[in-house]
Amino acid sequence: MGRLVVQMNRNTRRTLHFLSVTGVFMTTFAILYLVQKYTIGLLFSLNDIKVYGFPVHIILYSVIALLFMKRFIKISSPYIDE
């Protein structure tokens, strides 16, 4: 059976591309952050460390998740312009 090809407006394609990439980024970041928080954070009590009342684990886990994503994960979208 043949594939249905649909022509989309350029603005529609750009909007869908942006939403797709943003959704994949946010989901991946959230998964990596939560895995760190509920494994490493609980094992080594990193979730309890505070500096001037601010929890340090927020910055630590965010930076590690972003570095991991930059190094090992390629985010793409099926809606990218050809």
Residue, then its C-alpha position, 0 to 999 in steps of 0.5 A: m500500500g502506498r504512503l499518503v503524502v500531505q502537503m503542509n503550509r510552511n508555518t504549520r510545519r515550523t510550528l509542529h517542528f517546534l512543538s515536537v522538539t520542545g516536547v521531546f526535550m522536556t520529556t527527556f529532561a524530566i525523565l533524567y532529572l527524576v531518575q537522578k532525584y529518586t536514585i542517586g539523591l536518595l542513596f547519598s542524601l543529596n536531596d537534603i543538602k541546602v545552601y542558604g535554604f536553597p536546595v542544591h540538588i535542583i542545580l546539580y541534577s539540571v546541569i547533569a541532565l543537560l550535559f548528558m543530553k548534549r553528549f548522548i541524545k540527539i533530538s530531532s523531529p519528523y517535521i523539519d524542513e527539507 
